[in-house]
Amino acid sequence: MDEDHVKNEHVEEQETKTKSHKYILFIKEYKTKFLIGGGILFICIYAFGCIYYQNRFMSRTTINGMNVAGINYQKATQKIQEHIDKRTMTLIFLDGEKEILTQENIGFTFNQNNDIKKEIKKQNAFLWFTHWFYQDNMTINNLFIVDEKKLETSLSQLKHLQDDYQVAPADAKVQYKDHNFSIAKETIGSKIQKDILIQKITTAFQNGETELNVEEVGGYVKPKTTSEDESLKKLLEAAKKYCDVSITYKTINEDVVLDGNTLVSWLSIDESGNYYKDDNEFKKQATEFVKKLSKNINIIGKKKTFTGAHGRKINISGGNYGYKLKQEKEVEGLLKDIQAGKKGMRTPVTTGIQASYDNGGLGQTFIEIDMTKQHFWYHKNGKIVLESDIVSGTYNIADRRTPAGAYYLYNKERNRVLRGTKLPDGTWPYETPVSYWMPFNKGIGLHDSSSWRSKWGGTIYMNNGSHGCINLPTGIASQLYNSIEVNCPVVCYY
């Protein structure tokens, strides 16, 4: 290789090194300028943000659910006020129906003296960039002025707050049904707790909500006892042990039933919350029950309504017909039936005569005497088998007037001599022989009278009636005597 060629290679190598060095210097100079420029730009952007957010809300900021990011106090106030003025609240009720309240008719107005400006001042503008990474949900509680009276008035006008919709809740309870005890679950009902609902509506408006489920926010009156109540479960256990009873009494008004639904209330409870049967308490409660029962059983002298001839509904009172409850004896018998777990009808311990609990206690076989019409009917098994005009006691002589009331035939006698009250001199005011004697009210009875009367009915009884008895034609008296049974009810009325 010649000397010139070596020199050229050396020169080229030196030139290459020089170029590389220059390039490296250029890159270093460019990076330095870039970093300086980037730093200056970052400082400018940061400074701009610090200045920009001095009087504006940070990015990703809400107030009561409304977006206020990047706007100042005035615009935020305007936006929130406009939003509030257009707000509505939809109430969802238990039946699934909805009713809408507007901001205007429920008494919410925008509060100009609010804390929006204070919230801006609380912000740290030097940390504005940190809001890129999280949501700032502010809650301001004084955006509204609430007119509670107006809100209450508006609520009161809603359909679901009318009286017809206010069904009270029912507590869970131990029930006796089809001869079995169980726990009947509680029901919510539809009765609104207005004060609670007003509070929840106010809060929902504050939070920017547009719908409110009345049940979920506790707007309904709740039952006090639920089916999960431990005390209720203990009561169920005791009820199955002591109260599995169903006793029915027949009365002239309606059947009276004593069963587990009532008996569970007779149980006592100890300090540990356990239920038990206290014999003294059961006797006390049974005595009170029988006392109330007597009002339906004791019909002697009380008003009775029965169906008479031609389907007429007739009211009567007075007389000695009917039952009277022997309360002390009935309590004893009732407690024995409860102890035995009886299920079925119970015949009460009574005194007196009563044919039936139907038709006002008269049943379908009875004598009906209309003393105004001067007529009688003999009902037998629901049919009139005998009737006739009569003559009753002399109406215009008070002590000879036939008393109204319900009685019963207590005897039947042939060929009896009827006499009045013995006089001081030992004689009788009258002595009247009759062939058929059927007494029902002390000395008053039905009997034949053909031996001295030839007419019956009309107005004879006003001035020329009997001494109180019911005078019948002999043929009618004979038929009645041969058909009627002792203890048959006899009703007399004017």
PyMOL commands that set and color helices and strands:
alter all, ss='L'
color gray80, all
select helices_A, chain A and resi 3-52+73-85+116-122+125-132+148-156+159-161+163-165+194-206+230-242+260-266+279-297+309-311+327-339+359-361+398-400+460-464+474-483
alter helices_A, ss='H'
color red, helices_A
select strands_A, chain A and resi 61-63+66-67+88-92+98-102+108-110+136-138+144-146+173-177+180-184+211-213+246-249+256-259+268-269+275-276+304-307+313-316+322-325+343-345+350-353+366-370+375-380+383-389+405-408+413-419+431-441+444-448+470-472+489-493
alter strands_A, ss='S'
color yellow, strands_A
deselect
rebuild
show_as cartoon
